[in-house]
Amino acid sequence: MAAQAAATTFNGNLKKALAGLRRIDLEGLRWRVFDAKGQVLGRLASQISTVIQGKDKPIYAPNRDDGDMCIVINAKDVCVTGRKLTDKVYYWHTGYIGHLKERTLKDQMAKDPTEVIRKAVLRMLPRNKLRDDRDRKLRIFADSEHPFGDRPLEPYVMPPRNVREMRPRARRAMIRAQKKAEEQEQGGSQRKGRKKEAKTEVAT
Amino acid sequence: MNKKEILKLAKGFRGRAKNCIRIARERVEKALQYSYRDRRNKKRDMRSLWIQRINAGTRQHGVNYGNFMHGLMKENIQLNRKVLSEISMHEPYSFKTLVDISRSAFPGNKNVVLPTRKVNVSSINV
């Protein structure tokens, strides 16, 4: 415990990070570290959920919880594709009539980026009595600091992914956007006096 | 009497179902139906559990369950899933040789292509 207190250049919610650690018995578990930087949200969450359930071990049994402790860092750098940043909405109902609340992914990331990954993983776990215990094994941190530096950590290597080719329409849109960005950069690097020439370049 | 047998079968039930004969009779009938059904379900569940364990064991060596079984079938290795799951749990080295046999018989088709793809980075705080 003293080592942990010394290893924290980690401000804020140390209490939340260490919450409920005593409830998890069987410390024959490994500590896996997931780096969420640049990972797609759902694909990362699905890998985390397999590890948390213990389904990557041949001694898996559905009635007991044998998953490894999972630490996710850089939660604020997780990526989503498409327009989900503005269009993915989290709904919840408060229980009072007519009070269906909603919040977009953008606002949720601004408010608490760890909740995004936590919700994603929790909704991928089977809905049984072990779900809460598995939630306790998951620790998510928005930046890359975590107070578990003294434990034997193992980084998790994501399996290689075959990304499908872009659809022709999306590809054309991307090329157009790239060209526009290049021309804007070229137009901005010239002086303001030559703005008219830059405009003609863009037009042609 | 039948009552005595029913109450004997109703041991461990919740609430009045373990004490009062009218409720216990219903619950015991249901329990016997469930046990009939589950004697057949247990065989399915156990096979599914063996398959999950074999999958976990082979994925540790980079092969998934489908390719693994296909390779074993090609080599005409007739070990069943129960035995394979036991091997994967308790005999890791033997299991590794099985995985190698399967991989040599049927190399998996892992075409890993990673083209550069545009991914929107959620850069709110950056």
Interface residues (C-beta under 8 A of the other chain):
Chain A: G38 V40 K55 D56 K57 P58 I59 Y60 A61 P62 K76 D77 V78 C79 V80 T81 G82 L85 L105 K106 M109 A110 P113 P160 R161 N162 V163 E165 M166 M174
Chain B: L49 Q52 R53 I54 A56 G57 R59 Q60 S85 S88 M89 K110 N111 V112 V113 L114 P115 R117 K118 V119 N120 V121 S122 I124 N125
